[in-house]
Amino acid sequence: MARKGSYALLAGAAVAAAAAGAWVARDIRASLGAAPSGERALRVRRSPQFGGTAFRNTVPADVVPPGTRAKVLRELLFGKQTRKPAVPVPVVTPRSGGPAAEGLQVTWFGHATALVEIEGRRVLFDPVWSDRCSPVPLVGPRRLHPMPLPMDRLPHLDAVVISHDHYDHLDMATIRELTRTRAVPFLVPLGIGAHLEKWGVPSARIVELDWEEEAVIAGLRFVATAARHFSGRSLARNPTLWSSWVVAGQRRRVFYTGDSGYFDGYAAIGAAHGPFDLTLIQIGAYSPAWPDIHMSPEDAVTAHLDLRGGVFLPVHWGTFSLSYHSWRDPVDRLWRESKDRGVRLAVPRPGERIDVDDPPPVDGWWQTLAPA
C-alpha cells in the first residue's frame, strides 16, 4: 500500500508539473501579443512610417551594427562593470493626496515608469510592475529594487501612455491588472492596440495614434511624436510603431522620449510643441555598439535643450541592467553634463514625488550605493 501511495503521489506531482508547464507556456505565448488585423492593420499599412513590411525610422538606425555582435555578447557576459548597487536602493513610499489643480508633479517609480500629475489629472507612463522584463517568468533582467507602491494602491488614473512594445515598457501582467481594477484609457502607438486587446483591454479604451496624431483625454492633449528606435516582442522586427509623447494641459506641458537614439527630430518637436515644463528622458542602456537606438547621457542633455525643456528628470536607469555600463554611470555622466550646460536637473529616489515648480537640489544619493 505504501508503494501504491508513493506511485500515486508521483503521478499527481507529474500531472501538476505538466499542468503548471502548460500554464506557463500559454502565458508566454500570450505575452508575445498579437498582430494587428482588420481596421488596425489597415491603419498600419496607411502610415507614412510603414515601409511595406515593417515600420521604419525617419533617420536610419542600426540596432546592433554588423561586426559588433560578438564583442557586445562578450561584454554582456564577462564585462567587469558594477552593474548593480552593493546595497539596497532607497525606495520612498509616495505621499497620498489629490493632484494640485494648477500644478505639475511627477513620481518616478523606477526604470521608465512615472506618474505625472498635470493640472489635476494623472497620467501613468510605461507601467511595469513585474519582477522581470521578459516573456519568461524565471528568465530575463530582474528588478534591482522593489516598486515603491503596489499597483492596488495607485491613485485614480486618467490615462496610461505606452511608448513601444518592448518588455521593459509594455508588461502584460501589469496591463491585465490595470484593466481588471480600473476603467482607464490606454494611449499607444500604431499596432500596439492588438496586444492590448489580446490581453483583455476593451477596444473602446484603446487610443492608437500615428506620429503627429493627437487625442484629448480628460481635458489633456496627447500627441504621439517621433522617436528613433525599434519594436517587437518576438523575432519579428518593427511590426508596431515606437513613439515619444507630448502631454499638454491648458498651461503645463510634459514630454517623454520613450526609448530613442538622438536625432534632429527633437528640435522639430520642441519648435512644434514646446517649450516643456518637464522632460522625461531616457539615459540608460546605452552602448557604443548601439548609439542609434539609445541616447548617451550627453545626448540626452542635448535632446532636452533641443526640446526647450525646463526641468529634466532622467528615466530608464537604475532598475534593470540592460547594457554593460556600470549601474551609476548614466546618472553620474548626466549630472556632470547638466552642470556644464546649465540644465535644471531633478534626480529623485524611486517613489519620491517632485514638484516641478520647486524641485529639490540634486544630492548624489546614488553615489553611496555602488563604486564608480
C-alpha positions in Angstrom: 0.0 0.0 0.0 2.9 2.3 0.8 4.4 1.7 -2.7 1.0 2.4 -4.3 0.7 5.6 -2.3 4.1 6.7 -3.5 3.2 6.0 -7.1 0.0 8.0 -6.6 2.0 10.9 -5.2 4.5 10.8 -8.1 1.7 10.6 -10.6 0.0 13.5 -9.0 3.2 15.5 -9.0 3.8 14.7 -12.6 0.2 15.9 -13.6 0.7 19.1 -11.5 4.0 19.8 -13.1 2.6 19.2 -16.6 -0.4 21.5 -15.8 2.0 24.2 -14.5 4.2 23.8 -17.6 1.2 24.2 -19.9 0.0 27.2 -18.0 3.5 28.9 -18.2 3.6 28.0 -21.9 0.2 29.6 -22.5 1.3 32.7 -20.6 4.5 33.0 -22.6 2.5 32.7 -25.9 0.1 35.3 -24.7 2.9 37.7 -23.6 4.1 37.8 -27.2 0.9 39.8 -28.0 -0.9 39.8 -31.3 -0.5 41.1 -34.9 -2.9 43.9 -36.0 -5.8 42.8 -38.0 -8.9 44.4 -39.6 -9.0 48.2 -39.3 -5.9 48.2 -37.1 -3.9 46.5 -39.9 -5.3 49.0 -42.4 -4.2 51.9 -40.3 -0.7 50.4 -40.0 -0.4 50.0 -43.8 -1.6 53.5 -44.4 1.0 55.0 -42.0 3.8 57.1 -43.6 6.1 55.4 -41.1 5.3 51.9 -42.5 7.6 50.6 -45.3 5.5 47.8 -46.7 6.5 45.1 -44.3 7.6 47.0 -41.2 7.8 50.4 -39.5 11.0 52.4 -40.1 12.8 55.4 -38.6 13.0 58.8 -40.4 16.7 58.6 -39.6 18.1 55.1 -40.3 19.1 53.2 -37.2 21.2 50.0 -36.7 20.0 48.0 -33.6 23.5 46.4 -33.3 25.8 47.3 -36.2 27.3 44.4 -38.1 30.7 43.2 -36.8 30.0 44.3 -33.2 27.7 41.5 -32.0 30.4 39.1 -30.7 32.1 41.9 -28.8 28.7 43.0 -27.3 27.9 39.5 -26.2 31.4 39.1 -24.5 30.9 42.3 -22.6 27.4 41.4 -21.5 28.6 38.0 -20.2 32.1 38.8 -18.9 32.4 42.5 -18.5 33.8 43.7 -15.1 31.5 46.7 -14.7 29.5 47.1 -11.5 26.0 46.5 -12.9 24.0 46.6 -9.7 24.3 48.5 -6.4 26.2 47.0 -3.5 23.5 48.0 -1.0 19.7 48.4 -1.4 18.4 51.3 -3.4 16.5 53.7 -1.1 12.8 53.5 -2.1 10.3 56.1 -0.9 6.6 55.4 -0.3 4.8 58.0 -2.4 2.7 60.5 -0.5 -1.0 60.2 -0.8 -3.4 63.1 -1.7 -5.0 64.6 -4.7 -3.1 66.3 -7.5 -2.9 70.1 -7.4 -5.4 71.6 -9.8 -2.9 74.1 -11.2 0.4 72.3 -10.6 2.8 69.8 -12.1 4.2 66.9 -10.1 6.0 63.7 -11.0 6.8 60.5 -9.2 9.4 58.2 -10.7 8.7 54.6 -9.8 11.9 53.2 -11.5 13.1 52.5 -15.0 10.6 54.2 -17.4 7.5 54.0 -15.2 6.5 57.5 -14.0 3.3 59.1 -12.7 2.7 62.7 -13.9 0.1 64.9 -12.2 -0.7 67.7 -14.5 -3.4 70.3 -13.9 -5.4 68.0 -11.7 -5.1 64.9 -13.9 -2.9 61.8 -13.5 -1.0 60.2 -16.4 1.0 56.9 -15.9 3.8 56.3 -18.4 5.1 52.8 -19.4 3.9 50.9 -16.3 5.9 47.8 -15.4 5.2 46.2 -12.1 6.6 42.7 -12.8 9.8 41.4 -11.3 11.4 40.7 -14.7 11.0 42.4 -18.1 10.8 39.2 -20.1 8.2 36.9 -21.6 9.6 34.1 -19.4 8.8 34.3 -15.7 12.2 32.9 -14.4 14.5 34.3 -17.1 15.5 37.8 -18.1 16.6 41.1 -16.5 15.4 41.2 -12.9 14.4 44.3 -11.0 17.2 45.8 -8.8 14.8 47.4 -6.4 11.1 46.9 -5.4 8.4 49.0 -6.8 7.7 51.9 -4.3 3.9 51.2 -4.3 1.8 48.1 -5.0 -0.5 48.5 -8.0 -3.6 48.3 -5.9 -2.5 51.4 -4.0 -2.2 53.6 -7.1 -4.4 56.6 -7.1 -7.1 57.3 -9.7 -5.6 57.4 -13.2 -6.9 59.5 -16.1 -4.7 57.9 -18.8 -1.9 55.3 -19.3 0.6 56.0 -22.0 2.8 53.4 -23.7 5.9 54.3 -25.8 6.6 51.0 -27.5 6.1 47.2 -27.1 9.5 46.1 -25.6 9.1 44.1 -22.4 10.7 46.7 -20.2 8.0 49.2 -21.3 4.9 47.1 -22.0 4.2 44.4 -19.4 1.3 42.0 -19.9 0.7 41.3 -16.2 0.6 45.0 -15.4 -1.8 45.8 -18.3 -4.1 43.0 -17.3 -4.2 44.1 -13.6 -4.8 47.8 -14.6 -7.6 46.6 -16.9 -9.2 44.5 -14.2 -9.1 47.1 -11.5 -9.8 50.4 -13.2 -11.5 51.8 -16.3 -8.6 53.8 -17.6 -7.9 54.6 -21.3 -4.6 53.5 -22.9 -2.8 55.7 -25.4 -0.5 53.7 -27.7 1.4 53.9 -31.0 0.0 52.2 -34.1 -0.1 48.4 -33.9 0.1 48.0 -30.1 -3.7 48.0 -29.7 -3.7 44.4 -30.9 -1.5 43.4 -28.0 -3.8 45.1 -25.5 -7.0 43.6 -27.0 -5.4 40.1 -26.7 -4.8 40.8 -23.0 -8.4 41.9 -22.3 -8.4 45.6 -22.7 -11.7 46.7 -24.3 -11.2 48.2 -27.7 -13.2 51.3 -26.6 -10.4 52.1 -24.1 -7.6 51.9 -26.6 -6.5 55.1 -28.4 -4.0 54.2 -31.1 -2.0 57.0 -32.8 0.5 57.6 -35.5 3.2 60.3 -35.2 1.7 63.8 -35.0 -1.8 62.4 -34.4 -3.4 63.6 -31.2 -6.3 62.9 -28.9 -7.9 64.7 -26.0 -8.5 62.7 -22.8 -9.7 64.2 -19.5 -9.0 67.7 -20.8 -5.4 66.9 -21.7 -4.0 66.8 -25.2 -1.8 63.8 -26.1 0.3 63.9 -29.2 2.3 60.9 -30.4 5.6 62.2 -31.7 8.7 60.8 -33.4 11.4 58.6 -31.8 14.4 56.7 -33.2 14.1 53.2 -32.0 12.6 49.8 -33.0 10.0 47.3 -31.8 9.0 43.7 -31.4 8.1 41.1 -28.8 9.4 38.1 -30.8 11.8 37.6 -33.7 9.6 39.8 -36.0 11.3 43.2 -36.2 9.4 46.5 -36.2 5.8 45.2 -36.5 4.5 48.1 -34.3 5.3 51.8 -34.1 7.5 53.3 -31.4 6.8 56.9 -30.2 7.7 59.7 -27.9 4.8 61.7 -26.3 3.6 65.2 -25.6 1.1 65.7 -22.9 -0.3 69.3 -22.8 -2.8 70.9 -20.4 -4.0 74.5 -20.6 -0.8 75.9 -19.2 1.7 73.0 -18.5 3.5 70.7 -20.9 5.4 67.4 -20.5 7.5 65.5 -22.9 8.5 61.8 -22.7 11.1 60.3 -25.0 10.3 56.6 -24.6 13.4 54.9 -25.9 15.4 56.6 -28.7 18.7 57.4 -30.2 19.5 61.1 -30.6 18.2 62.6 -33.8 17.3 66.1 -35.2 13.6 65.4 -34.6 13.9 66.7 -31.1 14.4 70.2 -32.3 11.4 69.9 -34.6 9.3 68.6 -31.7 10.5 71.4 -29.4 9.5 74.0 -32.1 6.1 72.5 -32.8 5.0 71.5 -29.3 7.4 73.1 -26.7 8.5 74.6 -24.6 8.1 71.9 -22.0 7.9 72.4 -18.2 9.2 68.9 -17.7 11.1 66.4 -19.9 11.3 62.7 -19.0 14.3 61.4 -21.0 15.9 58.0 -21.3 19.6 58.0 -20.1 20.4 54.3 -19.5 21.0 51.1 -21.5 23.3 52.9 -24.0 26.4 51.5 -25.6 28.9 52.5 -28.3 27.6 49.4 -30.1 24.0 50.8 -30.5 24.1 54.6 -30.5 21.3 54.8 -33.0 18.6 53.4 -30.6 19.6 54.6 -27.1 21.0 58.0 -26.2 24.0 58.5 -24.1 23.6 60.9 -21.1 25.3 63.6 -23.0 23.0 63.1 -26.0 20.0 63.3 -23.6 21.1 66.7 -22.4 21.3 67.9 -26.0 17.8 66.5 -26.6 16.5 68.3 -23.6 17.9 71.6 -24.8 16.5 70.9 -28.4 13.1 70.3 -26.8 13.2 73.6 -25.0 12.8 71.8 -21.7 12.6 73.2 -18.2 13.2 70.5 -15.6 14.9 67.3 -16.8 14.0 64.2 -14.9 16.0 61.1 -16.1 14.3 57.8 -16.6 15.4 54.3 -17.9 18.2 53.8 -15.5 18.9 52.1 -12.1 16.2 49.4 -12.2 17.1 46.8 -14.8 20.6 46.0 -16.1 20.1 46.2 -19.9 23.6 47.1 -21.0 27.2 46.7 -19.9 27.8 50.2 -18.4 28.0 50.4 -14.6 24.9 50.9 -12.6 25.6 54.5 -11.7 27.4 55.6 -14.8 24.3 57.1 -16.6 23.4 59.4 -13.8 27.0 60.4 -13.0 27.6 61.4 -16.6 24.2 63.2 -16.7 24.9 65.2 -13.6 28.3 66.4 -14.9 26.9 67.3 -18.3 23.9 69.1 -16.9 26.1 71.3 -14.7 28.4 72.1 -17.6 25.4 73.1 -19.8 23.2 74.8 -17.2 20.3 72.3 -17.2 17.9 72.1 -14.3 18.1 68.5 -13.2 15.9 66.5 -10.7 17.1 63.0 -9.7 14.5 61.6 -7.3 14.8 58.3 -5.4 12.2 55.7 -6.7 8.9 56.8 -5.3 9.9 60.3 -4.4 7.3 62.9 -5.6 8.8 66.0 -7.2 7.1 69.4 -7.6 8.3 70.6 -10.9 8.0 74.3 -9.8 10.2 73.6 -6.8 12.5 70.6 -7.4 14.9 69.6 -4.7 18.6 70.1 -5.4 20.4 67.0 -6.7 22.2 65.4 -3.8 24.0 62.5 -5.4 22.1 59.9 -3.3 23.1 57.1 -5.7 26.8 57.6 -5.3 27.0 55.8 -1.9 25.3 52.7 -3.3 27.9 51.4 -5.8 31.6 52.1 -6.6 32.3 54.4 -9.6 
